[in-house]
């Protein structure tokens, strides 16, 4: 990506992501209509002045459901990323600091998780634990752990050879203290970028789990569940799939642009690129 396009990706991604977060937060205090209110007499009504995005097959306001779905997508994805980073980062720091058997055990454990496609693993976990938002968070968080563990280990290993780390070791500081005081702060930028990208994958995973009935459960709204309901109505109400689909696409696009923009801005290795 050229230097001229780097700020553009960051700005566009930031605007879209801010809009997503704003919609999610707004849904916690206000929506145009109650998503639990049914208007059966006018179900599948198209967009109108009263209902900007129309009504679904139960007569619920689609715009209100999109807003509530944004809130659920934000909650599940954000907590899942924090869970994955909260476990994966310490494991990566431990593997880089101790090496040897500890490093081998951590890496082989991540290999086991990586042996399964992320979404398939999430479906297996939620199928075993049962459907619901909490189990969806656990499932999405599990496949975030090895991502953060491997990224942290690889980045930390390069920092362990730096002069300031060697000086800290010469001063008598132990591996744990060096990891916390010198290694972890140096990983902040790369972890922020990765967290943004994992956030976008979390939105997709949450929608996928809800689509197959293993994520957020009714009466709570979810973009994936809205798509699943719209699938059977494609012939008579095609717009039912358009709005939740656009919500997913635009949100993921914004998060990916934000992640790319942050990487270009924060990664010093890209300073010399045209």
C-alpha positions in Angstrom: 0.0 0.0 0.0 1.4 3.4 -1.0 2.0 6.1 1.6 -0.9 8.1 0.0 -3.3 5.3 0.7 -2.2 4.5 4.2 -4.0 7.5 5.9 -7.1 6.9 3.8 -7.4 3.3 5.0 -7.0 4.4 8.6 -9.5 7.2 8.3 -12.2 5.2 6.4 -11.7 2.2 8.7 -11.9 4.4 11.8 -15.1 6.1 10.6 -16.8 2.7 9.8 -15.6 1.2 13.1 -16.7 4.2 15.1 -20.1 4.0 13.4 -20.4 0.3 14.3 -19.5 1.0 17.9 -21.8 3.9 18.1 -24.7 1.9 16.8 -23.9 -0.9 19.3 -23.8 1.4 22.2 -26.9 3.3 21.1 -28.8 0.0 21.0 -28.2 -0.5 24.7 -30.3 2.6 25.6 -32.5 3.2 22.6 -33.9 1.6 19.4 -36.7 3.0 17.2 -39.0 0.1 18.2 -38.9 -2.7 20.7 -37.4 -5.8 19.0 -39.8 -8.0 21.0 -42.8 -6.2 19.6 -44.6 -8.0 16.8 -46.8 -6.5 14.2 -48.1 -9.5 12.4 -50.6 -7.6 10.3 -47.8 -5.8 8.5 -45.1 -8.4 8.5 -42.6 -8.4 5.6 -43.6 -4.8 4.8 -40.9 -3.0 2.8 -39.1 0.2 3.8 -41.4 3.1 4.7 -41.3 6.4 6.6 -42.3 4.6 9.8 -39.9 1.6 9.4 -36.9 2.7 7.4 -35.7 -0.8 6.7 -39.1 -2.5 6.8 -40.4 -5.3 9.0 -39.3 -8.9 9.2 -41.5 -12.1 9.0 -42.7 -11.6 12.6 -43.4 -7.9 12.1 -40.4 -6.7 14.0 -38.6 -3.5 12.9 -35.5 -4.4 10.9 -33.5 -1.3 11.8 -34.0 -1.9 15.5 -32.8 -5.5 15.0 -29.8 -4.3 13.1 -28.9 -2.0 16.0 -29.4 -4.7 18.6 -27.5 -7.1 16.4 -24.6 -4.7 16.3 -24.6 -4.6 20.1 -24.5 -8.4 20.4 -21.7 -8.6 17.7 -19.6 -6.0 19.6 -20.1 -7.7 23.0 -19.3 -11.2 21.8 -16.4 -10.3 19.6 -14.8 -7.9 22.0 -14.9 -10.2 25.0 -13.7 -13.1 22.8 -10.7 -11.1 21.7 -9.9 -10.0 25.2 -10.2 -13.6 26.3 -7.9 -14.8 23.6 -5.3 -12.1 24.2 -5.5 -12.5 28.0 -4.5 -16.1 27.7 -2.4 -16.1 24.5 -0.1 -13.2 25.3 1.1 -14.5 28.7 1.6 -17.9 27.1 3.7 -16.4 24.2 5.7 -14.3 26.7 6.4 -17.5 28.8 7.4 -19.5 25.8 9.8 -16.8 24.6 11.3 -16.3 28.1 11.7 -19.9 29.1 12.3 -21.6 25.7 13.1 -25.4 25.9 10.4 -27.7 27.0 8.0 -24.9 28.0 8.3 -23.3 24.5 7.8 -26.7 22.8 4.6 -27.5 24.9 3.1 -24.1 24.1 3.8 -24.4 20.4 2.5 -27.9 20.1 -0.7 -26.9 21.9 -1.2 -24.1 19.5 -0.6 -26.6 16.6 -3.5 -28.7 17.9 -5.9 -25.8 17.8 -4.6 -24.6 14.4 -5.3 -28.1 13.1 -9.0 -27.2 12.9 -10.4 -24.4 10.8 -11.4 -21.6 13.2 -15.2 -21.5 12.4 -15.4 -25.3 12.5 -13.7 -25.4 15.9 -16.1 -22.8 17.2 -19.0 -24.8 16.0 -17.6 -28.0 17.6 -17.2 -26.2 20.9 -20.6 -24.5 21.0 -22.2 -27.8 19.9 -20.6 -29.5 22.9 -21.3 -26.7 25.4 -24.7 -25.7 24.0 -25.9 -22.6 22.2 -25.8 -19.2 23.7 -23.7 -15.9 23.8 -21.4 -17.1 26.7 -20.5 -20.3 24.9 -20.0 -18.4 21.7 -17.5 -16.1 23.4 -15.6 -19.1 24.8 -15.6 -20.8 21.4 -14.4 -17.7 19.5 -11.9 -16.9 22.3 -10.3 -20.4 22.1 -9.2 -19.9 18.5 -7.9 -16.5 19.3 -5.5 -17.9 22.0 -3.0 -19.6 19.6 -3.0 -16.5 17.3 -1.9 -14.2 20.1 0.4 -16.8 21.6 2.4 -17.4 18.4 2.5 -13.7 17.5 3.7 -12.8 21.0 6.3 -15.5 21.0 7.7 -14.6 17.6 7.8 -10.9 18.3 9.2 -11.4 21.8 12.1 -13.6 20.6 13.3 -10.8 18.4 13.2 -8.4 21.4 15.2 -10.7 23.6 18.3 -10.0 21.5 18.0 -6.2 21.9 20.7 -4.4 23.8 18.4 -2.9 26.4 17.2 -6.4 27.2 20.7 -7.8 27.4 21.5 -4.8 29.8 18.5 -5.7 31.9 19.8 -9.3 32.2 23.2 -8.1 33.1 21.7 -6.0 35.8 20.3 -9.2 37.4 16.6 -8.9 36.3 14.8 -12.3 36.0 12.9 -13.5 32.9 9.5 -12.6 34.4 10.5 -9.1 35.2 12.2 -8.5 31.9 9.1 -9.8 30.1 6.8 -7.4 32.0 9.0 -4.3 32.0 10.8 -4.5 28.7 9.3 -7.1 26.3 5.5 -6.6 26.8 5.6 -2.8 26.1 7.5 -3.4 22.9 4.7 -5.7 21.7 1.9 -3.2 22.2 1.7 -1.9 18.6 1.7 -5.4 16.9 -0.8 -6.7 19.4 -3.2 -3.8 18.9 -3.1 -4.4 15.1 -3.7 -8.1 15.5 -6.6 -7.5 18.0 -8.3 -5.3 15.4 -8.0 -8.0 12.8 -9.2 -10.7 15.2 -12.1 -8.5 16.1 -13.3 -8.6 12.5 -13.0 -12.3 12.4 -15.0 -12.4 15.7 -17.8 -10.6 14.0 -17.9 -13.1 11.2 -17.7 -16.0 13.6 -20.5 -14.7 15.8 -22.7 -14.3 12.8 -21.8 -17.7 11.6 -22.6 -19.4 14.9 -25.9 -17.5 15.1 -26.7 -18.5 11.5 -26.5 -22.2 12.4 -28.4 -21.6 15.7 -25.4 -21.9 18.1 -24.8 -18.3 18.9 -27.0 -15.5 20.3 -30.4 -17.0 21.0 -33.8 -15.5 20.3 -35.4 -13.2 21.3 -32.0 -11.4 21.2 -31.2 -10.2 17.7 -28.2 -11.3 15.7 -27.1 -10.5 12.2 -26.4 -14.2 11.5 -29.9 -15.3 12.8 -31.5 -12.6 10.6 -29.7 -14.0 7.6 -30.8 -17.5 8.5 -34.4 -16.4 8.8 -34.2 -14.5 5.5 -32.9 -17.5 3.6 -36.3 -19.1 3.5 -37.9 -15.8 2.4 -35.5 -15.0 -0.5 -38.2 -15.4 -3.2 -40.8 -13.2 -1.6 -38.8 -10.7 0.5 -35.2 -10.5 -0.8 -34.5 -7.3 1.2 -34.6 -9.3 4.4 -31.2 -10.7 3.6 -29.7 -7.4 2.2 -29.6 -5.3 5.3 -28.0 -7.8 7.8 -25.6 -8.9 5.0 -24.6 -5.3 4.4 -24.1 -4.7 8.1 -21.7 -7.7 8.3 -19.8 -6.7 5.1 -19.4 -3.1 6.0 -18.4 -3.7 9.6 -15.8 -6.3 8.7 -14.5 -4.1 5.9 -14.1 -1.2 8.3 -12.3 -3.3 10.9 -9.9 -4.7 8.3 -9.2 -1.2 6.9 -8.6 0.0 10.4 -6.2 -2.9 11.1 -4.3 -2.3 7.9 -4.1 1.4 8.6 -2.8 0.8 12.1 -0.3 -1.7 10.9 1.1 0.8 8.3 1.2 3.5 10.9 2.6 1.5 13.9 4.9 -1.0 12.3 8.4 0.5 12.0 9.4 -2.1 9.5 7.2 -0.4 6.9 8.8 3.0 7.1 11.1 2.4 4.2 8.3 1.1 1.9 7.1 3.4 -0.9 
